[in-house]
Amino acid sequence: MIFLLILISCVVALSVDWYIYRRVIRYHNAGRIWKIGYIVYALVVDLMVVTALAAYNTVLDWQSTASMRAILWIIGLFFLNAVPKSVYAVVSLGDYLRRKRTGRVSHLFGYLGTLLAVVCLLWMGYGLTYGRSVIRVERVELTFDNLPATFDGTRVAVFADTHLGNVVRSEKFLERMRDTINMLGADIVINAGDIINVHERELYPRALEILGGIRGRYGVFSVIGNHDLGIYISDTVKNPPQESLDLLMEKQQALGWHILRDRSMSVTNGQDTIYITGLEYPAELIHNSHAQLEYRVDVMPAYGGVPEGAFDLTITHAPQLWDDILRAGVGNLSVAGHVHSMQIKFTVGKWSWSPARLLYPRWSGLYEQDGRYLYINDGTGYVMFPMRLGTKPEITLFVLRSGQKGGEL
């Protein structure tokens, strides 16, 4: 799906460059060198993304992290080049339509298109640099009647979708992420999956040392995302996915993290207990991660140790599982990742839109149904292109409030 969209974008980009060549270069009778230069530039820049995509599936091994990053940056620079020009082309068409209607030459829409293209270029340049690396904290306060009073004020920090192998200057980014989480003074820290992009070797010793510095009063709880499963490794003979997954879990366990794969753990404060449940990534989505589940998933075995009526915090990498969680009547608060708003979000006041809306009925932020909540974290890393537009890397801080009277954390 994503590859198809990029290929379509490439065709559109070539069409836009042809339009600009006719409207600007040829119309103003630029010299031969300018004409040939623009044609060569357009072909090289617009077709380089096709080359990058052709190479994409051949470098999905842990040894090729540098190659993967290079491909991501080629795709990012392609969009940085193509999108502003597309904005100019669409807006400047107004001059053509105006000339057809009135018979008079017009440059108004060309000037407006140029202005908007420059704004778009600056916005995308921001997303390619500052916007993909500066962490924001989203604070959410929720009240639950079945949360014991002794847990009132519990702070839960959530991060997801780090995709470490893709991150440029990863150590500095991990240090900022660790320091941001620790600054929040969380009681519970959650990793909602996809901490790596392809292979467990992305968690090299220094990265593990930094991640090991993340602190939570009750610990760090983790689930496995689709990228963590090793299913994007191309040379499965040399690098078996199961071996990568086993080593990934060993590394997280060595940090003292609790890996929850269809199981629950209790957290006790005095006489009171709450539960944290982690759900496995659905097998149905392994090779079609953006699809909606066609069949019901029986999530109840994961909640086998959770008494009826007890407060439960559920971690699921895939937000598609929330319908099954609701049907089972479990999970007072479910946290997920996976979508990261497809790294593009437009927000005006309380309204927001992302391409993710085309694939997901629930794609970012807080959702409520029948007194139960789902929160989809926008993630900290990136895939396919190293850019975040309107959605900076996110750490979510929940403050849980008890509807019961008396007692303090």
C-alpha positions in Angstrom: 0.0 0.0 0.0 2.7 2.5 1.0 4.9 1.5 -1.9 2.0 2.0 -4.3 1.3 5.4 -2.9 5.0 6.4 -3.3 5.0 5.1 -6.9 1.9 7.1 -7.7 3.6 10.1 -6.1 6.5 9.6 -8.4 4.2 9.7 -11.5 2.5 12.8 -10.1 5.9 14.4 -9.5 7.0 13.8 -13.1 3.7 15.3 -14.3 4.2 18.3 -12.1 7.8 18.8 -13.4 6.5 18.7 -17.0 3.9 21.3 -16.1 6.5 23.5 -14.5 8.8 23.1 -17.4 6.1 24.2 -19.9 4.8 27.0 -17.7 8.0 28.5 -16.3 11.1 27.3 -18.1 9.8 27.2 -21.7 7.3 30.1 -21.3 10.1 32.4 -20.2 12.3 31.1 -23.0 15.1 30.0 -20.7 18.4 29.1 -22.4 19.1 25.7 -23.6 21.4 24.9 -20.7 18.5 25.7 -18.3 16.1 23.6 -20.2 18.3 20.6 -20.4 19.4 21.1 -16.8 15.8 21.2 -15.5 14.9 18.0 -17.4 17.9 16.1 -16.1 17.3 17.4 -12.5 13.6 16.4 -12.7 14.3 12.9 -14.0 17.1 12.2 -11.4 15.2 13.5 -8.4 11.8 12.0 -9.3 13.2 8.6 -10.4 15.6 8.2 -7.5 12.7 7.2 -5.2 12.0 4.3 -7.6 15.6 3.1 -7.2 15.3 3.4 -3.4 12.1 1.4 -3.4 13.7 -1.3 -5.6 16.5 -1.6 -3.1 14.3 -1.4 0.0 13.5 -5.1 0.3 17.1 -6.1 -0.4 18.6 -4.3 2.7 16.2 -5.4 5.4 18.9 -7.1 7.4 20.6 -5.8 10.6 23.9 -5.3 8.7 22.2 -2.7 6.4 21.0 -0.1 9.0 23.1 2.6 7.2 21.5 1.6 3.8 18.1 1.6 5.3 18.6 5.1 6.7 20.0 6.3 3.3 16.8 5.0 1.6 14.6 6.8 4.1 16.4 10.0 3.5 16.1 9.6 -0.3 12.3 9.2 0.1 12.2 12.1 2.5 14.1 14.4 0.1 11.9 13.3 -2.8 8.8 14.5 -0.9 10.6 17.6 0.1 11.2 18.3 -3.6 7.9 17.1 -5.0 5.2 18.3 -2.6 5.9 22.1 -2.7 6.1 22.0 -6.5 2.8 20.1 -6.6 1.2 22.8 -4.4 2.5 25.5 -6.8 1.2 23.6 -9.9 -2.3 23.1 -8.5 -2.7 26.7 -7.3 -1.1 28.3 -10.4 -3.7 26.4 -12.6 -6.0 29.2 -11.5 -4.2 31.6 -13.9 -4.9 29.2 -16.8 -8.6 28.9 -15.9 -8.8 32.7 -15.5 -7.2 33.3 -18.9 -9.6 30.8 -20.5 -12.6 32.6 -18.9 -11.5 36.2 -19.4 -9.0 36.1 -22.2 -6.5 38.1 -20.1 -3.1 37.0 -18.9 -2.9 36.5 -15.2 -0.1 35.8 -12.8 -2.0 36.2 -9.5 -2.4 32.4 -8.8 1.2 31.8 -9.9 2.4 34.3 -7.2 0.1 32.7 -4.6 1.2 29.2 -5.6 4.8 30.3 -5.2 4.1 31.7 -1.7 2.3 28.6 -0.6 5.0 26.3 -2.0 7.6 28.2 0.0 5.5 27.8 3.2 5.1 24.1 2.4 8.8 23.7 1.8 9.7 25.4 5.2 7.1 23.3 7.0 8.4 20.0 5.5 12.0 21.1 6.2 11.0 21.7 9.8 9.5 18.2 9.9 12.7 16.7 8.4 14.9 18.3 11.1 13.4 19.7 14.3 10.0 18.1 14.0 11.2 14.5 14.0 13.6 14.9 16.9 12.0 17.1 19.6 9.9 15.1 22.1 6.6 16.4 23.3 4.7 15.2 26.4 1.0 14.7 26.1 -0.7 14.8 29.6 -4.0 12.9 30.1 -5.9 12.7 33.4 -8.6 10.0 33.8 -10.9 8.9 36.6 -11.9 5.3 37.3 -14.4 4.1 39.8 -12.7 0.8 40.3 -9.2 2.2 40.8 -8.3 1.7 44.5 -7.9 4.9 46.4 -4.3 4.1 47.3 -3.5 4.3 43.6 -5.0 7.7 43.2 -2.5 9.9 41.4 -0.6 7.0 39.8 1.5 8.3 36.9 1.9 6.1 33.8 4.4 7.1 31.1 4.0 5.5 27.6 6.4 5.4 24.7 6.1 3.4 21.5 7.4 2.9 17.9 11.0 4.0 18.5 12.1 2.1 15.4 15.7 2.5 16.6 17.5 1.4 13.5 16.0 4.3 11.6 16.9 7.0 14.1 19.7 9.4 13.1 22.0 10.2 16.1 20.1 7.5 18.0 22.1 7.8 21.2 21.3 11.5 21.7 17.6 10.8 20.9 17.5 7.9 23.4 19.1 10.0 26.0 16.4 12.7 25.5 13.7 10.1 25.6 15.1 8.6 28.8 15.5 11.9 30.5 12.0 13.1 29.5 10.4 9.9 31.0 12.4 10.1 34.2 11.6 13.8 34.6 7.9 12.8 34.7 8.3 10.8 37.8 6.3 7.9 36.5 5.1 5.0 38.7 4.6 2.8 35.7 6.5 3.0 32.4 5.2 1.3 29.2 6.9 0.4 26.0 4.0 -0.3 23.5 6.1 -2.1 21.0 8.3 -1.6 17.9 11.4 -0.6 19.8 13.4 -1.9 16.9 12.9 -1.6 13.1 14.2 -4.9 11.7 16.7 -6.8 13.9 17.5 -7.1 17.6 21.1 -6.0 16.9 19.8 -2.4 16.7 19.8 -2.6 20.5 23.6 -2.4 20.7 25.3 -2.1 24.1 25.2 1.7 24.4 21.5 1.9 23.4 20.8 -0.8 26.1 22.8 1.2 28.6 20.6 4.3 27.9 17.3 2.4 27.9 18.4 0.7 31.2 18.3 4.1 32.8 14.5 4.5 32.4 12.9 4.4 35.8 9.4 3.6 37.1 8.4 3.0 40.7 6.7 -0.3 39.7 8.9 -1.0 36.7 8.9 -0.9 32.9 6.3 -3.1 31.1 6.7 -4.0 27.4 4.8 -5.7 24.6 6.0 -7.0 21.2 5.2 -5.0 18.0 5.2 -6.3 14.5 8.7 -4.9 13.8 10.0 -6.6 17.0 8.9 -10.0 15.6 11.7 -9.9 13.0 9.2 -10.4 10.1 10.9 -7.7 8.0 14.3 -9.5 7.8 14.9 -10.5 4.2 17.7 -13.1 4.7 15.8 -15.4 7.1 18.4 -18.1 6.7 21.3 -16.0 7.9 19.1 -14.1 10.4 16.2 -16.2 11.6 13.3 -14.0 12.8 12.7 -16.2 15.9 16.3 -15.9 16.9 16.1 -12.1 16.6 12.9 -12.1 18.7 14.4 -14.3 21.4 17.4 -12.2 21.7 15.3 -9.0 21.8 13.3 -10.4 24.7 16.5 -11.5 26.5 17.9 -8.0 26.2 14.7 -6.3 27.5 14.5 -8.8 30.4 18.2 -8.1 31.2 17.1 -4.4 31.6 14.6 -5.6 34.2 11.6 -4.9 31.9 8.5 -7.1 32.2 7.5 -8.5 28.8 3.8 -9.2 28.6 2.8 -11.6 25.9 -0.8 -12.5 26.4 -0.5 -12.4 30.2 -1.1 -10.1 33.1 0.9 -8.9 36.1 -0.2 -7.5 39.4 1.0 -4.3 40.9 0.5 -4.0 44.7 0.3 -0.9 46.9 -0.4 -1.9 50.5 -3.5 -4.0 50.6 -4.6 -3.0 47.1 -3.8 -4.4 43.6 -4.2 -3.3 40.0 -3.3 -5.3 36.9 -1.3 -4.7 33.8 -2.1 -6.9 30.8 -0.1 -7.2 27.6 -1.6 -8.6 24.4 0.3 -10.4 21.6 0.4 -8.8 18.2 -2.4 -10.5 16.1 -1.1 -13.1 13.7 -3.8 -12.0 11.2 -2.0 -8.6 10.9 1.5 -9.8 10.5 1.7 -9.4 6.7 -1.0 -6.7 6.5 -0.4 -4.5 9.5 -2.7 -1.6 8.5 -5.8 -3.8 7.9 -8.7 -4.2 10.2 -9.2 -7.6 11.9 -11.7 -9.7 10.0 -12.1 -12.3 12.8 -12.6 -11.9 16.5 -9.6 -12.5 18.6 -10.1 -14.2 21.9 -8.2 -12.0 24.3 -9.6 -13.5 27.5 -6.8 -16.0 28.2 -4.5 -13.0 28.7 -6.7 -11.8 31.5 -6.8 -15.2 33.3 -5.2 -13.8 36.5 -7.3 -10.6 36.6 -10.2 -10.8 39.1 -13.6 -9.6 37.9 -14.1 -5.9 38.6 -10.4 -5.2 39.2 -8.7 -2.3 37.5 -6.7 -3.3 34.5 -4.3 -1.4 32.3 -4.0 -3.1 28.9 -1.1 -2.7 26.5 -1.6 -3.6 22.9 0.7 -2.6 20.1 -2.1 -2.8 17.5 -5.2 -0.5 18.3 -7.3 -2.8 16.0 -7.6 -5.1 19.1 -9.7 -2.6 21.0 -13.0 -3.9 19.6 -12.1 -7.4 21.0 -11.1 -5.8 24.3 -14.5 -4.0 24.5 -16.4 -7.2 23.6 -14.6 -9.0 26.4 -15.5 -6.3 28.9 -11.9 -5.9 30.1 -9.2 -3.3 30.0 -10.3 -0.1 31.8 -7.5 1.8 30.0 -5.9 0.4 26.8 -2.7 2.0 25.4 -1.5 1.3 21.9 0.9 2.6 19.2 1.6 1.3 15.7 -0.1 4.0 13.7 2.0 7.1 14.6 -0.5 9.1 12.6 1.5 8.0 9.5 3.8 10.9 10.6 1.5 13.5 9.1 -1.2 15.3 11.1 -3.0 18.6 10.4 -4.6 20.1 13.5 -6.9 23.1 13.8 -8.3 23.6 17.3 -9.9 20.3 18.3 -10.1 19.1 14.7 -7.3 16.9 13.3 -6.8 14.9 10.1 -4.2 12.5 9.0 -3.8 10.0 6.1 -4.1 7.4 8.8 -7.9 8.2 8.9 -8.2 6.5 5.6 -7.1 3.2 7.1 -8.0 3.3 10.8 -11.3 4.3 12.5 -9.2 5.1 15.6 -5.7 6.4 14.8 -4.4 8.9 17.4 -5.2 10.2 20.9 -8.0 9.3 23.3 -11.1 7.3 22.6 -13.9 6.4 25.0 -16.7 3.8 24.8 -18.9 2.5 27.6 -16.6 3.9 30.3 -13.5 2.3 28.8 -10.7 4.2 27.2 -8.2 3.6 24.4 -5.2 5.9 23.9 -3.1 5.6 20.7 0.4 7.1 21.2 1.9 8.8 18.1 5.3 7.1 18.7 8.8 8.5 18.9 10.4 7.2 15.7 9.6 7.0 12.0 9.4 4.5 9.1 9.5 4.9 5.3 10.6 8.6 5.5 12.5 10.5 8.3 9.9 13.2 8.7 7.2 14.2 11.2 4.7 16.8 10.0 2.4 18.1 12.7 3.1 15.2 15.0 6.3 15.4 17.0 7.6 12.3 18.9 5.3 11.6 21.8 5.6 10.5 25.4 2.2 10.2 27.0 1.8 10.8 30.7 -1.4 9.5 32.3 -2.5 10.6 35.8 -5.0 8.0 37.1 -7.6 9.2 39.5 -9.7 7.1 41.8 -13.4 7.6 42.0 -13.2 6.1 45.5 -12.8 8.4 48.5 -9.9 8.3 50.9 -6.4 7.2 50.7 -3.4 8.5 48.8 -0.7 7.0 46.7 
